Amino acid sequence: MRAIIGQQVSVAAARTLAHRFCERFGDPVETGQPGLNRIFPDATAIATLDADAIAGLGIVGARARALVTLAQAAADDPTLLQPGIDIDDRIARLQALPGIGPWTAQYIAMRALSWPDAFPHSDLGLLKALNTRSPAEALTRAEPWRPWRAYAVMHLWLQLEEASRP
């Protein structure tokens, strides 16, 4: 869900939208920790939501519909987002869903499917860290990092974050 919410927005904006989503649709939970009071809804719950209600949180309509569609697919097939199963099949199935392109599928493969070779090559932060505007060049430069490109992505994102600190 976070991958879809984070499409074409800043990390800060994605965090804000995910917080709104959880506050509105998540279930309350007692943790004893201030601010930690909601559980993010599961796929079955999200699959029943109205995309317009999601869009009302400030999430673009197409992304709201993609959230519901992905949740429906995951509810229908609980193995869709299960790590360790044919990654090529999973990525193809994800990309067949409306609103999920290569960047989102690779991000999901990295974060949810724990695929160590996932590489969201068109990610703007990644391109900035590599000092290029070309996703094709990023792919070429990352070829020697196989089968551990996801680790390189995390390293590059961290470098970018550290460089932006005062």
Residue, then its C-alpha position, 0 to 999 in steps of 0.5 A: m500500500r505504501a508503494i502505491i501511496g508513494q507514487q510520484v510524491s515526496v517521501a514526506a507527502a507519502r508518509t502524511l498520506a499513509h498516516r491519514f489512511c491509517e487514521r481513517f481506516g485502521d483499527p484502534v489498538e492500545t500499545g502504551q506508546p504515544g502516537l502508536n494507536r492504530i493498526f494499518p488495515d489488512a488487504t481484506a478490509i482495504a478491498t471493501l473500501d470505496a476508492d472515493a473515500i480514499a481519494g477524499l484523504g488527498i490520495v489521487g483517484a487513480r492511486a486510490r483505485a489501485l489500492v483497492t485493486l491490489a488489496q482485492a488481488a491480495a485478498d483473493d490470493p494471499t500468496l501474491l505478496q508472499p516472499g520466496i515464490d516465483i518472483d518473475d510471476r509475482i512482478a508480472r501479476l503486479q504489473a498487470l494490475p491497473g496503477i502498478g507499473p515497473w517502479t511500483a512492482q520493483y518497490i513491492a518486490m524489494r519491500a514486501l517480497s524481500w527480493p534482494d535483486a529488486f531495482p526500481h531503476s526509475d526512482l528519482g532519488l536513486l537517479k539523483a544518488l547515481n548522478t544521472r537522469s537516465p533510468a537506462e543508465a541506472l540499469t546498466r550501472a547496476e548490472p554488476w551489483r546483481p543479485w544484490r541490487a536492492y541492497a545497493v538501492m538502500h545504500l544509495w538512498l541512505q547516502l542521499e538522505e545523509a547528504s541532505r542533512p545540515 
